[in-house]
Amino acid sequence: MTCSKNTRPARVYFEPAQWKALRVRTGHNPNPRAEDEPSLREAMRLVAALGGFLGRKCDGEPGTQTLWHGLQRLDDITVMYRVLTKALRANRDPP
């Protein structure tokens, strides 16, 4: 079975913490699970939005500079996501 480019899962490029942080940051889901994983195309467009891409009808696809800026922001967002999820897990588990 082959996947079209538009339906490949985000895990083809992104680590789970990255696409989950992306989902949380863009407001789509405060607690993403595996079934909430976006397609690779959707994830890249969300990253591009972090880099300033507006996604209007006539804009076409995001460029490399926009994606680069978005990926830099995603790195910082992912670090914070990991810190916060670790702290939440520590607070749930009694000592």
PDB file of N, CA, C and O in Angstrom:
ATOM      1  N   MET A   1       0.833  -1.168   0.000  1.00  0.00           N
ATOM      2  CA  MET A   1       0.000   0.000   0.000  1.00  0.00           C
ATOM      3  C   MET A   1       0.884   1.241   0.000  1.00  0.00           C
ATOM      4  O   MET A   1       1.818   1.331   0.797  1.00  0.00           O
ATOM      5  N   THR A   2       0.611   2.178  -0.863  1.00  0.00           N
ATOM      6  CA  THR A   2       1.387   3.405  -0.904  1.00  0.00           C
ATOM      7  C   THR A   2       0.539   4.563  -0.400  1.00  0.00           C
ATOM      8  O   THR A   2      -0.673   4.609  -0.613  1.00  0.00           O
ATOM      9  N   CYS A   3       1.190   5.479   0.259  1.00  0.00           N
ATOM     10  CA  CYS A   3       0.507   6.666   0.776  1.00  0.00           C
ATOM     11  C   CYS A   3       0.774   7.826  -0.163  1.00  0.00           C
ATOM     12  O   CYS A   3       1.890   7.997  -0.654  1.00  0.00           O
ATOM     13  N   SER A   4      -0.247   8.613  -0.408  1.00  0.00           N
ATOM     14  CA  SER A   4      -0.003   9.818  -1.180  1.00  0.00           C
ATOM     15  C   SER A   4       0.747  10.791  -0.293  1.00  0.00           C
ATOM     16  O   SER A   4       0.751  10.647   0.930  1.00  0.00           O
ATOM     17  N   LYS A   5       1.375  11.773  -0.896  1.00  0.00           N
ATOM     18  CA  LYS A   5       2.156  12.749  -0.141  1.00  0.00           C
ATOM     19  C   LYS A   5       1.299  13.521   0.847  1.00  0.00           C
ATOM     20  O   LYS A   5       1.806  13.991   1.866  1.00  0.00           O
ATOM     21  N   ASN A   6       0.006  13.662   0.563  1.00  0.00           N
ATOM     22  CA  ASN A   6      -0.863  14.446   1.433  1.00  0.00           C
ATOM     23  C   ASN A   6      -1.379  13.672   2.638  1.00  0.00           C
ATOM     24  O   ASN A   6      -1.912  14.276   3.568  1.00  0.00           O
ATOM     25  N   THR A   7      -1.231  12.342   2.643  1.00  0.00           N
ATOM     26  CA  THR A   7      -1.784  11.564   3.739  1.00  0.00           C
ATOM     27  C   THR A   7      -0.725  10.895   4.610  1.00  0.00           C
ATOM     28  O   THR A   7      -1.070  10.185   5.555  1.00  0.00           O
ATOM     29  N   ARG A   8       0.543  11.104   4.315  1.00  0.00           N
ATOM     30  CA  ARG A   8       1.584  10.522   5.162  1.00  0.00           C
ATOM     31  C   ARG A   8       1.483  11.127   6.556  1.00  0.00           C
ATOM     32  O   ARG A   8       1.194  12.315   6.696  1.00  0.00           O
ATOM     33  N   PRO A   9       1.719  10.322   7.588  1.00  0.00           N
ATOM     34  CA  PRO A   9       1.613  10.844   8.947  1.00  0.00           C
ATOM     35  C   PRO A   9       2.796  11.761   9.284  1.00  0.00           C
ATOM     36  O   PRO A   9       3.862  11.667   8.675  1.00  0.00           O
ATOM     37  N   ALA A  10       2.593  12.630  10.243  1.00  0.00           N
ATOM     38  CA  ALA A  10       3.628  13.582  10.649  1.00  0.00           C
ATOM     39  C   ALA A  10       4.876  12.866  11.162  1.00  0.00           C
ATOM     40  O   ALA A  10       5.974  13.415  11.078  1.00  0.00           O
ATOM     41  N   ARG A  11       4.726  11.647  11.693  1.00  0.00           N
ATOM     42  CA  ARG A  11       5.871  10.925  12.252  1.00  0.00           C
ATOM     43  C   ARG A  11       6.929  10.585  11.206  1.00  0.00           C
ATOM     44  O   ARG A  11       8.031  10.164  11.559  1.00  0.00           O
ATOM     45  N   VAL A  12       6.612  10.759   9.927  1.00  0.00           N
ATOM     46  CA  VAL A  12       7.604  10.561   8.873  1.00  0.00           C
ATOM     47  C   VAL A  12       8.781  11.520   9.081  1.00  0.00           C
ATOM     48  O   VAL A  12       9.924  11.182   8.772  1.00  0.00           O
ATOM     49  N   TYR A  13       8.501  12.706   9.600  1.00  0.00           N
ATOM     50  CA  TYR A  13       9.545  13.706   9.817  1.00  0.00           C
ATOM     51  C   TYR A  13       9.664  14.120  11.285  1.00  0.00           C
ATOM     52  O   TYR A  13      10.774  14.327  11.776  1.00  0.00           O
ATOM     53  N   PHE A  14       8.541  14.243  11.986  1.00  0.00           N
ATOM     54  CA  PHE A  14       8.518  14.787  13.341  1.00  0.00           C
ATOM     55  C   PHE A  14       8.505  13.691  14.401  1.00  0.00           C
ATOM     56  O   PHE A  14       7.902  12.634  14.213  1.00  0.00           O
ATOM     57  N   GLU A  15       9.183  13.961  15.524  1.00  0.00           N
ATOM     58  CA  GLU A  15       9.102  13.083  16.686  1.00  0.00           C
ATOM     59  C   GLU A  15       7.729  13.294  17.332  1.00  0.00           C
ATOM     60  O   GLU A  15       7.110  14.341  17.141  1.00  0.00           O
ATOM     61  N   PRO A  16       7.249  12.303  18.097  1.00  0.00           N
ATOM     62  CA  PRO A  16       5.945  12.472  18.748  1.00  0.00           C
ATOM     63  C   PRO A  16       5.847  13.747  19.585  1.00  0.00           C
ATOM     64  O   PRO A  16       4.829  14.437  19.538  1.00  0.00           O
ATOM     65  N   ALA A  17       6.880  14.063  20.343  1.00  0.00           N
ATOM     66  CA  ALA A  17       6.836  15.279  21.173  1.00  0.00           C
ATOM     67  C   ALA A  17       6.717  16.530  20.303  1.00  0.00           C
ATOM     68  O   ALA A  17       6.098  17.511  20.716  1.00  0.00           O
ATOM     69  N   GLN A  18       7.298  16.509  19.113  1.00  0.00           N
ATOM     70  CA  GLN A  18       7.238  17.678  18.242  1.00  0.00           C
ATOM     71  C   GLN A  18       5.836  17.904  17.701  1.00  0.00           C
ATOM     72  O   GLN A  18       5.315  19.016  17.784  1.00  0.00           O
ATOM     73  N   TRP A  19       5.215  16.861  17.145  1.00  0.00           N
ATOM     74  CA  TRP A  19       3.881  17.106  16.582  1.00  0.00           C
ATOM     75  C   TRP A  19       2.851  17.323  17.680  1.00  0.00           C
ATOM     76  O   TRP A  19       1.864  18.028  17.465  1.00  0.00           O
ATOM     77  N   LYS A  20       3.062  16.727  18.861  1.00  0.00           N
ATOM     78  CA  LYS A  20       2.146  16.982  19.969  1.00  0.00           C
ATOM     79  C   LYS A  20       2.284  18.424  20.448  1.00  0.00           C
ATOM     80  O   LYS A  20       1.280  19.086  20.713  1.00  0.00           O
ATOM     81  N   ALA A  21       3.516  18.915  20.562  1.00  0.00           N
ATOM     82  CA  ALA A  21       3.746  20.312  20.953  1.00  0.00           C
ATOM     83  C   ALA A  21       3.140  21.255  19.921  1.00  0.00           C
ATOM     84  O   ALA A  21       2.588  22.298  20.270  1.00  0.00           O
ATOM     85  N   LEU A  22       3.243  20.888  18.672  1.00  0.00           N
ATOM     86  CA  LEU A  22       2.660  21.692  17.595  1.00  0.00           C
ATOM     87  C   LEU A  22       1.143  21.753  17.722  1.00  0.00           C
ATOM     88  O   LEU A  22       0.543  22.814  17.544  1.00  0.00           O
ATOM     89  N   ARG A  23       0.529  20.629  18.028  1.00  0.00           N
ATOM     90  CA  ARG A  23      -0.926  20.584  18.223  1.00  0.00           C
ATOM     91  C   ARG A  23      -1.352  21.457  19.406  1.00  0.00           C
ATOM     92  O   ARG A  23      -2.332  22.197  19.321  1.00  0.00           O
ATOM     93  N   VAL A  24      -0.609  21.362  20.502  1.00  0.00           N
ATOM     94  CA  VAL A  24      -0.937  22.159  21.686  1.00  0.00           C
ATOM     95  C   VAL A  24      -0.763  23.645  21.379  1.00  0.00           C
ATOM     96  O   VAL A  24      -1.647  24.444  21.686  1.00  0.00           O
ATOM     97  N   ARG A  25       0.358  24.021  20.781  1.00  0.00           N
ATOM     98  CA  ARG A  25       0.662  25.433  20.531  1.00  0.00           C
ATOM     99  C   ARG A  25      -0.313  26.082  19.554  1.00  0.00           C
ATOM    100  O   ARG A  25      -0.676  27.246  19.722  1.00  0.00           O
ATOM    101  N   THR A  26      -0.731  25.354  18.556  1.00  0.00           N
ATOM    102  CA  THR A  26      -1.618  25.945  17.561  1.00  0.00           C
ATOM    103  C   THR A  26      -3.082  25.880  17.994  1.00  0.00           C
ATOM    104  O   THR A  26      -3.971  26.288  17.247  1.00  0.00           O
ATOM    105  N   GLY A  27      -3.330  25.372  19.189  1.00  0.00           N
ATOM    106  CA  GLY A  27      -4.664  25.406  19.758  1.00  0.00           C
ATOM    107  C   GLY A  27      -5.622  24.347  19.272  1.00  0.00           C
ATOM    108  O   GLY A  27      -6.821  24.426  19.540  1.00  0.00           O
ATOM    109  N   HIS A  28      -5.119  23.358  18.563  1.00  0.00           N
ATOM    110  CA  HIS A  28      -6.015  22.327  18.054  1.00  0.00           C
ATOM    111  C   HIS A  28      -6.401  21.296  19.111  1.00  0.00           C
ATOM    112  O   HIS A  28      -7.478  20.705  19.044  1.00  0.00           O
ATOM    113  N   ASN A  29      -5.521  21.083  20.081  1.00  0.00           N
ATOM    114  CA  ASN A  29      -5.810  20.073  21.081  1.00  0.00           C
ATOM    115  C   ASN A  29      -4.888  20.271  22.279  1.00  0.00           C
ATOM    116  O   ASN A  29      -3.668  20.223  22.122  1.00  0.00           O
ATOM    117  N   PRO A  30      -5.435  20.491  23.466  1.00  0.00           N
ATOM    118  CA  PRO A  30      -4.582  20.697  24.634  1.00  0.00           C
ATOM    119  C   PRO A  30      -3.942  19.410  25.161  1.00  0.00           C
ATOM    120  O   PRO A  30      -2.985  19.466  25.933  1.00  0.00           O
ATOM    121  N   ASN A  31      -4.461  18.260  24.751  1.00  0.00           N
ATOM    122  CA  ASN A  31      -3.937  16.979  25.217  1.00  0.00           C
ATOM    123  C   ASN A  31      -3.934  15.974  24.063  1.00  0.00           C
ATOM    124  O   ASN A  31      -4.761  15.062  24.047  1.00  0.00           O
ATOM    125  N   PRO A  32      -3.017  16.125  23.096  1.00  0.00           N
ATOM    126  CA  PRO A  32      -3.043  15.266  21.908  1.00  0.00           C
ATOM    127  C   PRO A  32      -2.676  13.810  22.203  1.00  0.00           C
ATOM    128  O   PRO A  32      -1.803  13.516  23.020  1.00  0.00           O
ATOM    129  N   ARG A  33      -3.364  12.926  21.518  1.00  0.00           N
ATOM    130  CA  ARG A  33      -3.088  11.495  21.605  1.00  0.00           C
ATOM    131  C   ARG A  33      -2.634  11.016  20.230  1.00  0.00           C
ATOM    132  O   ARG A  33      -2.612  11.793  19.276  1.00  0.00           O
ATOM    133  N   ALA A  34      -2.276   9.755  20.129  1.00  0.00           N
ATOM    134  CA  ALA A  34      -1.759   9.196  18.875  1.00  0.00           C
ATOM    135  C   ALA A  34      -2.741   9.363  17.723  1.00  0.00           C
ATOM    136  O   ALA A  34      -2.326   9.613  16.591  1.00  0.00           O
ATOM    137  N   GLU A  35      -4.029   9.230  17.992  1.00  0.00           N
ATOM    138  CA  GLU A  35      -5.021   9.348  16.918  1.00  0.00           C
ATOM    139  C   GLU A  35      -5.206  10.795  16.462  1.00  0.00           C
ATOM    140  O   GLU A  35      -5.875  11.040  15.458  1.00  0.00           O
ATOM    141  N   ASP A  36      -4.626  11.755  17.180  1.00  0.00           N
ATOM    142  CA  ASP A  36      -4.706  13.168  16.804  1.00  0.00           C
ATOM    143  C   ASP A  36      -3.552  13.602  15.905  1.00  0.00           C
ATOM    144  O   ASP A  36      -3.447  14.773  15.539  1.00  0.00           O
ATOM    145  N   GLU A  37      -2.690  12.654  15.554  1.00  0.00           N
ATOM    146  CA  GLU A  37      -1.521  12.992  14.740  1.00  0.00           C
ATOM    147  C   GLU A  37      -1.955  13.577  13.393  1.00  0.00           C
ATOM    148  O   GLU A  37      -2.770  12.980  12.689  1.00  0.00           O
ATOM    149  N   PRO A  38      -1.412  14.742  13.037  1.00  0.00           N
ATOM    150  CA  PRO A  38      -1.771  15.347  11.756  1.00  0.00           C
ATOM    151  C   PRO A  38      -1.049  14.666  10.605  1.00  0.00           C
ATOM    152  O   PRO A  38      -0.110  13.897  10.810  1.00  0.00           O
ATOM    153  N   SER A  39      -1.498  14.960   9.400  1.00  0.00           N
ATOM    154  CA  SER A  39      -0.756  14.496   8.232  1.00  0.00           C
ATOM    155  C   SER A  39       0.528  15.314   8.144  1.00  0.00           C
ATOM    156  O   SER A  39       0.639  16.375   8.759  1.00  0.00           O
ATOM    157  N   LEU A  40       1.483  14.825   7.388  1.00  0.00           N
ATOM    158  CA  LEU A  40       2.745  15.539   7.233  1.00  0.00           C
ATOM    159  C   LEU A  40       2.511  16.910   6.613  1.00  0.00           C
ATOM    160  O   LEU A  40       3.134  17.889   7.024  1.00  0.00           O
ATOM    161  N   ARG A  41       1.634  16.989   5.643  1.00  0.00           N
ATOM    162  CA  ARG A  41       1.339  18.274   4.999  1.00  0.00           C
ATOM    163  C   ARG A  41       0.723  19.261   5.986  1.00  0.00           C
ATOM    164  O   ARG A  41       1.105  20.431   6.032  1.00  0.00           O
ATOM    165  N   GLU A  42      -0.228  18.779   6.769  1.00  0.00           N
ATOM    166  CA  GLU A  42      -0.867  19.653   7.755  1.00  0.00           C
ATOM    167  C   GLU A  42       0.156  20.139   8.783  1.00  0.00           C
ATOM    168  O   GLU A  42       0.170  21.317   9.141  1.00  0.00           O
ATOM    169  N   ALA A  43       1.007  19.234   9.252  1.00  0.00           N
ATOM    170  CA  ALA A  43       2.035  19.606  10.227  1.00  0.00           C
ATOM    171  C   ALA A  43       2.994  20.639   9.646  1.00  0.00           C
ATOM    172  O   ALA A  43       3.359  21.595  10.330  1.00  0.00           O
ATOM    173  N   MET A  44       3.402  20.460   8.402  1.00  0.00           N
ATOM    174  CA  MET A  44       4.318  21.419   7.786  1.00  0.00           C
ATOM    175  C   MET A  44       3.660  22.785   7.610  1.00  0.00           C
ATOM    176  O   MET A  44       4.325  23.811   7.754  1.00  0.00           O
ATOM    177  N   ARG A  45       2.397  22.812   7.308  1.00  0.00           N
ATOM    178  CA  ARG A  45       1.694  24.095   7.188  1.00  0.00           C
ATOM    179  C   ARG A  45       1.531  24.765   8.549  1.00  0.00           C
ATOM    180  O   ARG A  45       1.570  25.992   8.640  1.00  0.00           O
ATOM    181  N   LEU A  46       1.351  23.974   9.606  1.00  0.00           N
ATOM    182  CA  LEU A  46       1.299  24.537  10.950  1.00  0.00           C
ATOM    183  C   LEU A  46       2.661  25.103  11.351  1.00  0.00           C
ATOM    184  O   LEU A  46       2.742  26.165  11.968  1.00  0.00           O
ATOM    185  N   VAL A  47       3.718  24.394  11.000  1.00  0.00           N
ATOM    186  CA  VAL A  47       5.077  24.896  11.246  1.00  0.00           C
ATOM    187  C   VAL A  47       5.298  26.189  10.467  1.00  0.00           C
ATOM    188  O   VAL A  47       5.853  27.153  10.994  1.00  0.00           O
ATOM    189  N   ALA A  48       4.866  26.204   9.223  1.00  0.00           N
ATOM    190  CA  ALA A  48       5.010  27.406   8.401  1.00  0.00           C
ATOM    191  C   ALA A  48       4.260  28.574   9.021  1.00  0.00           C
ATOM    192  O   ALA A  48       4.726  29.711   8.955  1.00  0.00           O
ATOM    193  N   ALA A  49       3.103  28.309   9.625  1.00  0.00           N
ATOM    194  CA  ALA A  49       2.345  29.372  10.291  1.00  0.00           C
ATOM    195  C   ALA A  49       3.148  29.941  11.454  1.00  0.00           C
ATOM    196  O   ALA A  49       3.097  31.144  11.710  1.00  0.00           O
ATOM    197  N   LEU A  50       3.887  29.093  12.158  1.00  0.00           N
ATOM    198  CA  LEU A  50       4.755  29.585  13.227  1.00  0.00           C
ATOM    199  C   LEU A  50       5.839  30.511  12.676  1.00  0.00           C
ATOM    200  O   LEU A  50       6.313  31.412  13.367  1.00  0.00           O
ATOM    201  N   GLY A  51       6.219  30.277  11.426  1.00  0.00           N
ATOM    202  CA  GLY A  51       7.245  31.090  10.775  1.00  0.00           C
ATOM    203  C   GLY A  51       6.694  32.305  10.045  1.00  0.00           C
ATOM    204  O   GLY A  51       7.450  33.041   9.412  1.00  0.00           O
ATOM    205  N   GLY A  52       5.384  32.524  10.126  1.00  0.00           N
ATOM    206  CA  GLY A  52       4.788  33.707   9.521  1.00  0.00           C
ATOM    207  C   GLY A  52       3.944  33.459   8.286  1.00  0.00           C
ATOM    208  O   GLY A  52       3.419  34.410   7.707  1.00  0.00           O
ATOM    209  N   PHE A  53       3.798  32.226   7.870  1.00  0.00           N
ATOM    210  CA  PHE A  53       2.992  31.893   6.701  1.00  0.00           C
ATOM    211  C   PHE A  53       1.518  32.130   6.996  1.00  0.00           C
ATOM    212  O   PHE A  53       1.009  31.687   8.025  1.00  0.00           O
ATOM    213  N   LEU A  54       0.833  32.828   6.097  1.00  0.00           N
ATOM    214  CA  LEU A  54      -0.567  33.170   6.318  1.00  0.00           C
ATOM    215  C   LEU A  54      -1.532  32.146   5.730  1.00  0.00           C
ATOM    216  O   LEU A  54      -2.653  32.009   6.221  1.00  0.00           O
ATOM    217  N   GLY A  55      -1.126  31.430   4.698  1.00  0.00           N
ATOM    218  CA  GLY A  55      -1.960  30.374   4.133  1.00  0.00           C
ATOM    219  C   GLY A  55      -3.193  30.864   3.397  1.00  0.00           C
ATOM    220  O   GLY A  55      -4.222  30.188   3.397  1.00  0.00           O
ATOM    221  N   ARG A  56      -3.105  32.023   2.774  1.00  0.00           N
ATOM    222  CA  ARG A  56      -4.249  32.513   1.997  1.00  0.00           C
ATOM    223  C   ARG A  56      -4.354  31.732   0.696  1.00  0.00           C
ATOM    224  O   ARG A  56      -3.406  31.055   0.298  1.00  0.00           O
ATOM    225  N   LYS A  57      -5.490  31.822   0.038  1.00  0.00           N
ATOM    226  CA  LYS A  57      -5.739  31.071  -1.194  1.00  0.00           C
ATOM    227  C   LYS A  57      -4.628  31.238  -2.221  1.00  0.00           C
ATOM    228  O   LYS A  57      -4.158  30.256  -2.796  1.00  0.00           O
ATOM    229  N   CYS A  58      -4.214  32.458  -2.451  1.00  0.00           N
ATOM    230  CA  CYS A  58      -3.253  32.726  -3.523  1.00  0.00           C
ATOM    231  C   CYS A  58      -1.793  32.650  -3.070  1.00  0.00           C
ATOM    232  O   CYS A  58      -0.898  32.950  -3.861  1.00  0.00           O
ATOM    233  N   ASP A  59      -1.534  32.264  -1.837  1.00  0.00           N
ATOM    234  CA  ASP A  59      -0.162  32.254  -1.320  1.00  0.00           C
ATOM    235  C   ASP A  59       0.688  31.088  -1.822  1.00  0.00           C
ATOM    236  O   ASP A  59       1.915  31.183  -1.797  1.00  0.00           O
ATOM    237  N   GLY A  60       0.094  30.021  -2.263  1.00  0.00           N
ATOM    238  CA  GLY A  60       0.871  28.857  -2.664  1.00  0.00           C
ATOM    239  C   GLY A  60       1.388  28.125  -1.435  1.00  0.00           C
ATOM    240  O   GLY A  60       0.829  28.253  -0.346  1.00  0.00           O
ATOM    241  N   GLU A  61       2.439  27.372  -1.614  1.00  0.00           N
ATOM    242  CA  GLU A  61       3.034  26.621  -0.508  1.00  0.00           C
ATOM    243  C   GLU A  61       4.088  27.475   0.190  1.00  0.00           C
ATOM    244  O   GLU A  61       4.662  28.373  -0.426  1.00  0.00           O
ATOM    245  N   PRO A  62       4.350  27.203   1.480  1.00  0.00           N
ATOM    246  CA  PRO A  62       5.354  27.984   2.206  1.00  0.00           C
ATOM    247  C   PRO A  62       6.755  27.745   1.660  1.00  0.00           C
ATOM    248  O   PRO A  62       7.063  26.676   1.132  1.00  0.00           O
ATOM    249  N   GLY A  63       7.590  28.757   1.797  1.00  0.00           N
ATOM    250  CA  GLY A  63       8.963  28.678   1.311  1.00  0.00           C
ATOM    251  C   GLY A  63       9.923  28.189   2.381  1.00  0.00           C
ATOM    252  O   GLY A  63       9.544  27.991   3.535  1.00  0.00           O
ATOM    253  N   THR A  64      11.166  27.999   1.981  1.00  0.00           N
ATOM    254  CA  THR A  64      12.174  27.440   2.887  1.00  0.00           C
ATOM    255  C   THR A  64      12.476  28.357   4.068  1.00  0.00           C
ATOM    256  O   THR A  64      12.667  27.876   5.185  1.00  0.00           O
ATOM    257  N   GLN A  65      12.523  29.664   3.841  1.00  0.00           N
ATOM    258  CA  GLN A  65      12.830  30.580   4.936  1.00  0.00           C
ATOM    259  C   GLN A  65      11.706  30.571   5.980  1.00  0.00           C
ATOM    260  O   GLN A  65      11.970  30.573   7.182  1.00  0.00           O
ATOM    261  N   THR A  66      10.480  30.562   5.524  1.00  0.00           N
ATOM    262  CA  THR A  66       9.336  30.505   6.441  1.00  0.00           C
ATOM    263  C   THR A  66       9.345  29.207   7.232  1.00  0.00           C
ATOM    264  O   THR A  66       9.104  29.210   8.440  1.00  0.00           O
ATOM    265  N   LEU A  67       9.620  28.102   6.560  1.00  0.00           N
ATOM    266  CA  LEU A  67       9.693  26.813   7.248  1.00  0.00           C
ATOM    267  C   LEU A  67      10.845  26.796   8.249  1.00  0.00           C
ATOM    268  O   LEU A  67      10.705  26.256   9.346  1.00  0.00           O
ATOM    269  N   TRP A  68      11.961  27.373   7.885  1.00  0.00           N
ATOM    270  CA  TRP A  68      13.124  27.419   8.773  1.00  0.00           C
ATOM    271  C   TRP A  68      12.786  28.181  10.058  1.00  0.00           C
ATOM    272  O   TRP A  68      13.092  27.721  11.158  1.00  0.00           O
ATOM    273  N   HIS A  69      12.162  29.333   9.911  1.00  0.00           N
ATOM    274  CA  HIS A  69      11.768  30.111  11.089  1.00  0.00           C
ATOM    275  C   HIS A  69      10.768  29.332  11.947  1.00  0.00           C
ATOM    276  O   HIS A  69      10.864  29.330  13.174  1.00  0.00           O
ATOM    277  N   GLY A  70       9.822  28.679  11.301  1.00  0.00           N
ATOM    278  CA  GLY A  70       8.838  27.885  12.027  1.00  0.00           C
ATOM    279  C   GLY A  70       9.466  26.717  12.764  1.00  0.00           C
ATOM    280  O   GLY A  70       9.079  26.415  13.893  1.00  0.00           O
ATOM    281  N   LEU A  71      10.436  26.053  12.135  1.00  0.00           N
ATOM    282  CA  LEU A  71      11.114  24.931  12.786  1.00  0.00           C
ATOM    283  C   LEU A  71      11.937  25.397  13.984  1.00  0.00           C
ATOM    284  O   LEU A  71      12.027  24.693  14.990  1.00  0.00           O
ATOM    285  N   GLN A  72      12.533  26.575  13.879  1.00  0.00           N
ATOM    286  CA  GLN A  72      13.279  27.119  15.020  1.00  0.00           C
ATOM    287  C   GLN A  72      12.331  27.375  16.192  1.00  0.00           C
ATOM    288  O   GLN A  72      12.657  27.057  17.336  1.00  0.00           O
ATOM    289  N   ARG A  73      11.184  27.936  15.915  1.00  0.00           N
ATOM    290  CA  ARG A  73      10.193  28.175  16.977  1.00  0.00           C
ATOM    291  C   ARG A  73       9.688  26.853  17.540  1.00  0.00           C
ATOM    292  O   ARG A  73       9.498  26.718  18.748  1.00  0.00           O
ATOM    293  N   LEU A  74       9.471  25.870  16.651  1.00  0.00           N
ATOM    294  CA  LEU A  74       8.986  24.569  17.104  1.00  0.00           C
ATOM    295  C   LEU A  74       9.991  23.905  18.042  1.00  0.00           C
ATOM    296  O   LEU A  74       9.585  23.241  18.997  1.00  0.00           O
ATOM    297  N   ASP A  75      11.277  24.064  17.798  1.00  0.00           N
ATOM    298  CA  ASP A  75      12.287  23.501  18.698  1.00  0.00           C
ATOM    299  C   ASP A  75      12.095  24.023  20.119  1.00  0.00           C
ATOM    300  O   ASP A  75      12.116  23.248  21.075  1.00  0.00           O
ATOM    301  N   ASP A  76      11.910  25.332  20.257  1.00  0.00           N
ATOM    302  CA  ASP A  76      11.707  25.919  21.583  1.00  0.00           C
ATOM    303  C   ASP A  76      10.389  25.451  22.206  1.00  0.00           C
ATOM    304  O   ASP A  76      10.329  25.154  23.399  1.00  0.00           O
ATOM    305  N   ILE A  77       9.355  25.389  21.403  1.00  0.00           N
ATOM    306  CA  ILE A  77       8.043  24.955  21.883  1.00  0.00           C
ATOM    307  C   ILE A  77       8.102  23.502  22.347  1.00  0.00           C
ATOM    308  O   ILE A  77       7.480  23.144  23.348  1.00  0.00           O
ATOM    309  N   THR A  78       8.841  22.672  21.630  1.00  0.00           N
ATOM    310  CA  THR A  78       8.969  21.260  21.983  1.00  0.00           C
ATOM    311  C   THR A  78       9.710  21.084  23.293  1.00  0.00           C
ATOM    312  O   THR A  78       9.336  20.243  24.110  1.00  0.00           O
ATOM    313  N   VAL A  79      10.758  21.869  23.503  1.00  0.00           N
ATOM    314  CA  VAL A  79      11.487  21.803  24.777  1.00  0.00           C
ATOM    315  C   VAL A  79      10.539  22.110  25.929  1.00  0.00           C
ATOM    316  O   VAL A  79      10.523  21.392  26.928  1.00  0.00           O
ATOM    317  N   MET A  80       9.755  23.166  25.797  1.00  0.00           N
ATOM    318  CA  MET A  80       8.820  23.536  26.863  1.00  0.00           C
ATOM    319  C   MET A  80       7.738  22.471  27.034  1.00  0.00           C
ATOM    320  O   MET A  80       7.337  22.175  28.160  1.00  0.00           O
ATOM    321  N   TYR A  81       7.264  21.897  25.936  1.00  0.00           N
ATOM    322  CA  TYR A  81       6.257  20.829  26.014  1.00  0.00           C
ATOM    323  C   TYR A  81       6.800  19.650  26.821  1.00  0.00           C
ATOM    324  O   TYR A  81       6.099  19.095  27.667  1.00  0.00           O
ATOM    325  N   ARG A  82       8.049  19.271  26.553  1.00  0.00           N
ATOM    326  CA  ARG A  82       8.650  18.148  27.279  1.00  0.00           C
ATOM    327  C   ARG A  82       8.791  18.466  28.770  1.00  0.00           C
ATOM    328  O   ARG A  82       8.510  17.616  29.615  1.00  0.00           O
ATOM    329  N   VAL A  83       9.219  19.675  29.089  1.00  0.00           N
ATOM    330  CA  VAL A  83       9.366  20.074  30.493  1.00  0.00           C
ATOM    331  C   VAL A  83       8.018  20.020  31.204  1.00  0.00           C
ATOM    332  O   VAL A  83       7.912  19.470  32.300  1.00  0.00           O
ATOM    333  N   LEU A  84       6.992  20.591  30.581  1.00  0.00           N
ATOM    334  CA  LEU A  84       5.683  20.640  31.222  1.00  0.00           C
ATOM    335  C   LEU A  84       5.036  19.265  31.349  1.00  0.00           C
ATOM    336  O   LEU A  84       4.425  18.966  32.374  1.00  0.00           O
ATOM    337  N   THR A  85       5.162  18.426  30.326  1.00  0.00           N
ATOM    338  CA  THR A  85       4.560  17.087  30.437  1.00  0.00           C
ATOM    339  C   THR A  85       5.282  16.258  31.493  1.00  0.00           C
ATOM    340  O   THR A  85       4.659  15.459  32.193  1.00  0.00           O
ATOM    341  N   LYS A  86       6.593  16.446  31.609  1.00  0.00           N
ATOM    342  CA  LYS A  86       7.343  15.739  32.657  1.00  0.00           C
ATOM    343  C   LYS A  86       6.887  16.207  34.038  1.00  0.00           C
ATOM    344  O   LYS A  86       6.711  15.387  34.940  1.00  0.00           O
ATOM    345  N   ALA A  87       6.696  17.512  34.213  1.00  0.00           N
ATOM    346  CA  ALA A  87       6.238  18.050  35.497  1.00  0.00           C
ATOM    347  C   ALA A  87       4.820  17.562  35.822  1.00  0.00           C
ATOM    348  O   ALA A  87       4.524  17.239  36.972  1.00  0.00           O
ATOM    349  N   LEU A  88       3.956  17.509  34.825  1.00  0.00           N
ATOM    350  CA  LEU A  88       2.591  17.023  35.058  1.00  0.00           C
ATOM    351  C   LEU A  88       2.582  15.553  35.466  1.00  0.00           C
ATOM    352  O   LEU A  88       1.829  15.148  36.352  1.00  0.00           O
ATOM    353  N   ARG A  89       3.426  14.763  34.811  1.00  0.00           N
ATOM    354  CA  ARG A  89       3.515  13.345  35.177  1.00  0.00           C
ATOM    355  C   ARG A  89       4.035  13.187  36.599  1.00  0.00           C
ATOM    356  O   ARG A  89       3.554  12.333  37.343  1.00  0.00           O
ATOM    357  N   ALA A  90       5.008  13.999  36.980  1.00  0.00           N
ATOM    358  CA  ALA A  90       5.584  13.927  38.333  1.00  0.00           C
ATOM    359  C   ALA A  90       4.541  14.307  39.383  1.00  0.00           C
ATOM    360  O   ALA A  90       4.530  13.739  40.475  1.00  0.00           O
ATOM    361  N   ASN A  91       3.666  15.261  39.064  1.00  0.00           N
ATOM    362  CA  ASN A  91       2.634  15.660  40.012  1.00  0.00           C
ATOM    363  C   ASN A  91       1.519  14.633  40.144  1.00  0.00           C
ATOM    364  O   ASN A  91       0.862  14.564  41.183  1.00  0.00           O
ATOM    365  N   ARG A  92       1.299  13.839  39.108  1.00  0.00           N
ATOM    366  CA  ARG A  92       0.257  12.803  39.157  1.00  0.00           C
ATOM    367  C   ARG A  92       0.701  11.583  39.957  1.00  0.00           C
ATOM    368  O   ARG A  92      -0.091  10.957  40.660  1.00  0.00           O
ATOM    369  N   ASP A  93       1.983  11.263  39.832  1.00  0.00           N
ATOM    370  CA  ASP A  93       2.511  10.063  40.493  1.00  0.00           C
ATOM    371  C   ASP A  93       2.929  10.392  41.914  1.00  0.00           C
ATOM    372  O   ASP A  93       3.801  11.236  42.123  1.00  0.00           O
ATOM    373  N   PRO A  94       2.322   9.738  42.894  1.00  0.00           N
ATOM    374  CA  PRO A  94       2.729  10.003  44.282  1.00  0.00           C
ATOM    375  C   PRO A  94       4.141   9.492  44.528  1.00  0.00           C
ATOM    376  O   PRO A  94       4.567   8.526  43.895  1.00  0.00           O
ATOM    377  N   PRO A  95       4.877  10.130  45.443  1.00  0.00           N
ATOM    378  CA  PRO A  95       6.265   9.709  45.725  1.00  0.00           C
ATOM    379  C   PRO A  95       6.357   8.355  46.378  1.00  0.00           C
ATOM    380  O   PRO A  95       7.457   7.883  46.668  1.00  0.00           O
TER     381      PRO A  95
END
